[in-house]
Amino acid sequence: MDKARRESKRDFWARMEREGRTEEARAAESEMLAKGMYCSSMQVQLVRNFQPLDGSATRAWTTPNSWEHGRQYWKKPGPSTNALFLDGLVWASGNAGRDPCEAPTAVAKMLAELGQTKPQALANIFVKHMKEIRSMEEARLRDKQRKVPRSADDEDWDDDFEEDDLDDEEGYDKADVDRAYWRGMEEGRRTAEAKYKLASVQQTPSLAAQVQVEPPAEPSPVPPAVAPKEVRPVPKKKRKPAKAPKPSAGPPPLILCSTCKPRGYAVCQDCVMANNPDTIKVNGTLFRVRPEQAAAYKKGLPVQGL
């Protein structure tokens, strides 16, 4: 018995238009939507009810339920710290001549900068973690090759699975894959070491370049004897004597009474007013005012703010 051909949603509606059954299929779709059916289940039912008029069999192109086939996380978890380090190490080893700013992660950028300054140190780190890198790559390869397990409850997923889909997997040999993988890793390691050695040789000048041997200088012709010129002593300039600093005028002497004089500063109100002409006395309290306000107050004129 021939296998049923899988038909996508676009192909189904294109076939309905060719066969002239679009209105009938739309009416059935509206009825299923009114019943609350999901779009995926509704499409499966539509394809079953509206088979091709030429007698061939078709089935809906369904997507399997990932939770029923081993899914464990709603969102794929991010890589671990060790995986980030190993990925950065592989990138820095395989991209020795590129700018570290082009690195995909901060760890790869740090290792790329290390490879530019100390290429041998990066090569040693790569060789040290070679086994871990191999284990990580093999685990990723197994994840890619892992197939969704067959479910007995899902008749639309595995019951009509075509054998042609497995033709690419026939003749698979794990030993050949391992040999190809290690051959590529060895070529990458050799290429990286060659680039590091070339970079170190270019950064460190050779001994012949550092030591420059100068050719012997040719003897210069002896010039004719010339009478020495008379050298006259330059007279020294006489320095002017420094002027004595003028004594600065000090503050005026304080006017102090017999009570304030032993203390050396004004204490009573009379001495404060005598030594500060801008000070006035209002109702037994001293105020420091502007000179024009003090002059107006002494003349008996009113002063604003007092």
Phi and psi in degrees as a GROMACS rama.xvg file:
@    title "Ramachandran Plot"
@    xaxis  label "Phi"
@    yaxis  label "Psi"
@TYPE xy
-70.1146  147.319  ASP-2
-76.1111  147.763  LYS-3
-72.1152  139.22  ALA-4
-81.4633  133.045  ARG-5
-74.956  139.707  ARG-6
-131.282  123.253  GLU-7
-77.121  172.328  SER-8
-64.7865  -39.9043  LYS-9
-65.9645  -42.4234  ARG-10
-65.3945  -34.7471  ASP-11
-64.2325  -47.7894  PHE-12
-71.9249  -28.5997  TRP-13
-66.3189  -38.0064  ALA-14
-69.2358  -36.9655  ARG-15
-62.0583  -38.0256  MET-16
-68.9594  -37.3708  GLU-17
-68.0013  -38.259  ARG-18
-84.6034  -6.27383  GLU-19
75.1279  28.6549  GLY-20
-117.735  26.3947  ARG-21
-66.6168  -44.2119  THR-22
-63.716  -41.247  GLU-23
-65.1701  -40.5507  GLU-24
-69.1999  -36.278  ALA-25
-66.7235  -38.1373  ARG-26
-63.936  -42.3331  ALA-27
-65.4079  -37.0295  ALA-28
-64.3236  -42.7264  GLU-29
-63.982  -38.9488  SER-30
-64.1598  -40.7221  GLU-31
-67.9877  -38.1847  MET-32
-64.4257  -36.7684  LEU-33
-65.4094  -29.4486  ALA-34
-77.97  -9.80831  LYS-35
89.5309  23.7282  GLY-36
-77.2471  148.923  MET-37
-74.6761  158.631  TYR-38
-63.4721  -40.3129  CYS-39
-64.8143  -46.6406  SER-40
-65.965  -36.6037  SER-41
-64.4429  -40.3475  MET-42
-66.363  -38.4578  GLN-43
-61.178  -43.6544  VAL-44
-67.4942  -37.0451  GLN-45
-64.1183  -44.2175  LEU-46
-64.7875  -36.042  VAL-47
-67.8826  -38.9671  ARG-48
-78.5735  -28.752  ASN-49
-117.006  75.6526  PHE-50
-77.9646  156.919  GLN-51
-58.9255  148.052  PRO-52
-75.8817  -16.0828  LEU-53
-80.7803  -1.83456  ASP-54
96.1412  -7.00964  GLY-55
-76.5746  158.317  SER-56
-104.217  138.813  ALA-57
-132.101  159.4  THR-58
-141.145  155.927  ARG-59
-71.909  147.034  ALA-60
-88.4117  88.7001  TRP-61
-91.5542  158.214  THR-62
-105.026  127.094  THR-63
-67.9482  153.555  PRO-64
-75.6182  112.796  ASN-65
-66.2441  -29.1024  SER-66
-69.1434  -24.7835  TRP-67
-86.5709  -4.11466  GLU-68
-124.808  35.6692  HIS-69
100.427  6.69039  GLY-70
-72.7885  138.467  ARG-71
-120.665  -20.5511  GLN-72
-126.773  143.068  TYR-73
-69.6542  -40.2927  TRP-74
-124.904  137.237  LYS-75
-61.9869  127.355  LYS-76
-68.0773  151.874  PRO-77
-73.1632  167.36  GLY-78
-68.5566  151.864  PRO-79
-76.1273  171.768  SER-80
-65.06  -38.749  THR-81
-65.4234  -39.6204  ASN-82
-66.1305  -38.9818  ALA-83
-62.4121  -40.8852  LEU-84
-65.4751  -45.0905  PHE-85
-66.7245  -39.2052  LEU-86
-64.0731  -41.5975  ASP-87
-65.0738  -34.8709  GLY-88
-67.3539  -41.218  LEU-89
-65.3395  -41.2289  VAL-90
-66.2962  -44.2962  TRP-91
-66.4627  -33.632  ALA-92
-73.1785  -34.307  SER-93
-89.7661  -6.29256  GLY-94
-130.581  59.5099  ASN-95
-68.0457  -34.0681  ALA-96
-90.4523  -0.607825  GLY-97
-88.2735  162.905  ARG-98
-71.8701  133.231  ASP-99
-59.7032  -24.2378  PRO-100
-67.1445  -17.0505  CYS-101
-84.7356  -0.0229284  GLU-102
-65.8927  144.485  ALA-103
-72.9177  -27.2099  PRO-104
-131.16  167.065  THR-105
-67.0921  -34.1338  ALA-106
-66.1782  -42.3889  VAL-107
-63.7831  -37.3183  ALA-108
-64.6625  -42.9052  LYS-109
-62.7545  -43.3256  MET-110
-69.4452  -34.2501  LEU-111
-65.8028  -39.5477  ALA-112
-64.9957  -37.3545  GLU-113
-63.7242  -39.3396  LEU-114
-65.992  -29.5283  GLY-115
-74.6095  -37.4571  GLN-116
-85.9282  -41.9899  THR-117
-131.784  80.2922  LYS-118
-63.8044  -35.4316  PRO-119
-66.8139  -34.8187  GLN-120
-65.741  -40.434  ALA-121
-65.7254  -38.2019  LEU-122
-63.483  -39.711  ALA-123
-64.601  -40.1316  ASN-124
-64.7741  -39.9426  ILE-125
-63.561  -43.6985  PHE-126
-66.4144  -36.3905  VAL-127
-64.9892  -38.1854  LYS-128
-99.7318  20.725  HIS-129
-62.1253  -40.3007  MET-130
-66.8941  -41.1302  LYS-131
-66.8054  -37.5779  GLU-132
-63.9306  -40.4651  ILE-133
-64.5722  -43.6482  ARG-134
-62.0641  -41.2479  SER-135
-65.1595  -42.2873  MET-136
-67.3236  -37.7482  GLU-137
-66.2105  -38.7064  GLU-138
-64.4549  -40.2109  ALA-139
-67.2323  -36.9379  ARG-140
-65.3935  -39.1411  LEU-141
-65.7732  -38.2047  ARG-142
-63.8013  -37.3624  ASP-143
-70.163  -34.6673  LYS-144
-85.3164  -8.21597  GLN-145
-70.5588  131.735  ARG-146
-100.837  153.891  LYS-147
-69.3144  127.213  VAL-148
-66.1303  153.29  PRO-149
-75.2345  135.683  ARG-150
-113.746  128.191  SER-151
-71.9691  -22.1819  ALA-152
-81.6405  -21.6697  ASP-153
-96.7352  94.2314  ASP-154
-75.3794  -22.0387  GLU-155
-87.0413  -5.12546  ASP-156
-99.4259  -52.9568  TRP-157
-111.302  -15.3011  ASP-158
-64.5941  -38.0102  ASP-159
-112.881  27.3474  ASP-160
-68.3344  127.966  PHE-161
-76.118  142.004  GLU-162
-72.6433  -20.246  GLU-163
-65.8796  -22.9277  ASP-164
-68.6545  -18.0398  ASP-165
-101.024  5.9309  LEU-166
-65.2785  -33.8866  ASP-167
-69.5476  -23.6348  ASP-168
-88.8451  -7.68467  GLU-169
-71.78  143.406  GLU-170
79.5973  15.5459  GLY-171
-73.0321  131.348  TYR-172
-127.764  117.97  ASP-173
-66.059  -33.1552  LYS-174
-63.7315  -39.7983  ALA-175
-64.3748  -40.0908  ASP-176
-64.6029  -41.5423  VAL-177
-63.979  -42.7178  ASP-178
-64.3056  -41.6662  ARG-179
-64.8954  -38.3948  ALA-180
-64.0195  -47.3979  TYR-181
-70.8182  -30.1612  TRP-182
-64.7272  -42.0994  ARG-183
-65.9425  -40.2075  GLY-184
-63.2632  -41.0687  MET-185
-66.3688  -41.2128  GLU-186
-64.3999  -39.6801  GLU-187
-63.8542  -40.0463  GLY-188
-65.0917  -43.186  ARG-189
-65.0005  -40.059  ARG-190
-63.4418  -41.9302  THR-191
-64.7197  -43.4213  ALA-192
-63.4099  -38.4968  GLU-193
-64.8966  -40.4741  ALA-194
-65.8198  -40.0123  LYS-195
-65.4874  -42.0463  TYR-196
-64.601  -40.6074  LYS-197
-64.9185  -39.5766  LEU-198
-66.7335  -39.3733  ALA-199
-68.3799  -36.4168  SER-200
-67.3675  -37.9353  VAL-201
-70.5908  -33.6915  GLN-202
-76.5405  -31.656  GLN-203
-101.925  112.3  THR-204
-68.3584  149.992  PRO-205
-71.9587  166.734  SER-206
-66.5119  -35.3074  LEU-207
-66.1383  -32.1223  ALA-208
-75.221  -30.2392  ALA-209
-74.5454  -37.1294  GLN-210
-96.0036  111.505  VAL-211
-104.46  117.862  GLN-212
-91.5867  116.58  VAL-213
-88.1742  138.632  GLU-214
-69.0184  153.766  PRO-215
-63.3425  137.9  PRO-216
-75.9232  140.322  ALA-217
-72.918  141.553  GLU-218
-65.4471  130.444  PRO-219
-80.4079  146.748  SER-220
-64.4042  143.469  PRO-221
-78.0303  122.148  VAL-222
-71.7631  155.771  PRO-223
-65.1704  152.771  PRO-224
-66.0498  134.823  ALA-225
-123.287  136.16  VAL-226
-65.4147  134.648  ALA-227
-67.6074  141.212  PRO-228
-78.5153  149.773  LYS-229
-75.3709  124.914  GLU-230
-98.4877  119.071  VAL-231
-97.7331  138.407  ARG-232
-69.2689  140.242  PRO-233
-83.4943  123.058  VAL-234
-66.9304  138.066  PRO-235
-79.1484  141.85  LYS-236
-77.857  139.309  LYS-237
-80.8973  131.279  LYS-238
-84.2852  139.157  ARG-239
-75.6456  141.821  LYS-240
-64.9423  140.251  PRO-241
-67.8309  137.165  ALA-242
-79.8988  139.776  LYS-243
-70.2427  137.1  ALA-244
-63.5598  139.634  PRO-245
-73.6988  137.607  LYS-246
-66.8208  127.89  PRO-247
-75.9719  143.444  SER-248
-72.9512  121.09  ALA-249
-77.4338  177.72  GLY-250
-67.1344  151.739  PRO-251
-64.3448  150.451  PRO-252
-64.5573  146.005  PRO-253
-77.5579  146.096  LEU-254
-96.6894  108.051  ILE-255
-125.409  146.709  LEU-256
-85.1421  -179.193  CYS-257
-66.2713  -24.911  SER-258
-78.7788  -39.0546  THR-259
-88.2065  -19.0121  CYS-260
-62.7325  -42.8858  LYS-261
-60.652  -27.6168  PRO-262
-82.606  -26.4577  ARG-263
89.6198  3.65676  GLY-264
-150.768  163.697  TYR-265
-74.4199  129.663  ALA-266
-117.811  -46.691  VAL-267
-78.4442  162.94  CYS-268
-67.1004  -34.686  GLN-269
-64.4819  -43.5566  ASP-270
-66.6007  -37.9903  CYS-271
-62.8992  -42.1864  VAL-272
-71.0238  -30.0006  MET-273
-72.6732  -34.7213  ALA-274
-90.6237  -11.9509  ASN-275
-126.987  97.2026  ASN-276
-66.826  -16.3807  PRO-277
-89.7962  13.5933  ASP-278
-107.937  132.415  THR-279
-124.548  161.861  ILE-280
-118.457  120.023  LYS-281
-126.115  115.946  VAL-282
54.2037  42.9396  ASN-283
79.2135  7.25291  GLY-284
-120.875  136.127  THR-285
-87.7407  138.817  LEU-286
-128.97  135.262  PHE-287
-94.1292  115.275  ARG-288
-123.74  178.567  VAL-289
-72.9657  158.454  ARG-290
-59.3689  -40.7712  PRO-291
-68.2826  -32.9103  GLU-292
-69.398  -37.7673  GLN-293
-66.357  -40.3912  ALA-294
-65.4541  -39.8527  ALA-295
-66.9607  -37.6202  ALA-296
-66.3407  -37.9014  TYR-297
-69.518  -25.3735  LYS-298
-84.4254  -2.40147  LYS-299
87.8998  11.0667  GLY-300
-85.3127  152.052  LEU-301
-69.6784  144.016  PRO-302
-115.173  127.547  VAL-303
-69.855  134.257  GLN-304
95.2778  -3.62934  GLY-305
